[in-house]
Amino acid sequence: MSNIKLFESKKIRSVWNEKDSKWYFSVSDVVGALTDSADPKAYWRQLKHREPELVTNCHGLKMTSDDGKKRIEDCANTEGLLRIIQSIPSPKAEPFKRWLAKVGYERLEEIENPELASKRMREIYKAKGYSDEWIEKRMRGIVVRDELTNEWKKRGVKENREYAILTSEICRATFDMTPSEYKAFKNLGKQGDNLRDHMTDLELIFTMLGEASTTEIARNKDAQGYNENLDTALEGGSVAGNARRDLEKKSERRVSTRENFKEIPEAVKRKKIGKGDG
């Protein structure tokens, strides 16, 4: 399981390792959060050159880069990061250490009680200004997505690249845009700009319909392997795409909107997100 965590509004990529039950964090992200360096990767390269022993605290793990592709990153668990932090002069070092301890503790709590993870995610979205109605749709969308990827896994679809291709085809059939085209349409693109976090209620609903339809078709047809599941992805996305076009025809309003969450004024975030602008 991988995700992005926030330390003082700085994004820290992380991955949970089931083997040792520990979080591993992107070292360059941590460097950026502690130093505010314009080029954290260069800072980390210089630090490794000066103190080569720090590399022994790292593992090369795949993480999503700014361009959306998976690349090997130097990562370290809490113990390894504490050693690295000692070599970085920063007034944020102590707050970051407390943050690390909290992240680890919360994850262990979530393993014991999975409902806590859902509750904390809701709290994060609420703190960002999303409405309760939007949050419920977003959370349901996560469940629908998990059901689909679990189905793909059982049916022999390879994670990462093949998942990404099938997802892209569902999106294209649903909205006539691939995810990357949709992000450009909404003027998104930075690391952490999750397309679904910038969707309106209707966009989320049709995304769910496309993925839920794909899951249902794959099960009923017992689709196996990449090629058969590609066909079901196109069919599932088409179900949502046809429904979207039918709604647009009857409402005389486009479902896809350029509106994104970051551009909505603070005072109207709770009201506007989820309504669209045509």
Secondary structure, DSSP 8 states (H G I E B T S, - for coil): -EEEEEETTEEEEEEEETTTTEEEEEHHHHHHHHH--S-HHHHHHHHHHH-GGGGGG-EEEEEE-TTS-EEEEEEE-HHHHHHHHTTS--TTHHHHHHHHHHHHHHHHHHHH-THHHHHHHHHHHHHTT--HHHHHHHHHHHHHHHHHHHHHHHTT--TTHHHHHHHHHHHHHHHSS-HHHHHHHTT--STT--GGGG--HHHHHHHHHHHHHHHHHHHHHT--HHHHHHHHHHHHHHHHHHHHHHHHHHHTS-S--S--GGGS-GGGHHHHTTT---
